[in-house]
């Protein structure tokens, strides 16, 4: 993905995500990002970590809403509605770090490890009503090769790891612009 958002834009989106979470605990207002670029529809995931451990991750694969709306909604869902975790408590606010992944539109590809570039591509799989998604950074964070990444997206969907070899299996790849908070500054992920 070409870098669409500048460092300043990234800071604004990260601040928006944090404000939307904090709003649940106070009456602070959320910034209204007026620039046209924040009105573009984008797929977005918001990932929360606490002490480098996942604390929540929810988003929208397809560009169904304006990025500023998607960031607000994904941040709140990640903080309070990720079924893998208890809702975030106010005392945790200072301990969480926010990462935003802005997605390109996924493209269907042939199901083969040779069609994947680790660190560049995220994956979505679909098979017989099951689906799973992994962001590009997951493969790097877990030191996966292309085949392991493909197997892991199958398992994420609740399928056996070799389901990618099945005839009706569908695989999509996408890339992201990824940026995160780090000590109150923006850290660009280089994948």
Secondary structure, 3 states (H helix, E strand, C coil): CCCCCCHHHHHHHHHHHHHHHHCCCCCCCCCCCCCHHHHCECEEEEEEEECCEEEEEEEECCCCCEHHHHHHHHHHHHHHCCCCCCCCCHHHHHHEEEEEEEECCCEEECCCHHHCCCCCCEEEEEECCEEEEECHHHHHHCCCCHHHHHHHHHHHCCCCCCHHHCCCCEEEEECEEEEEEECCEEEECCC
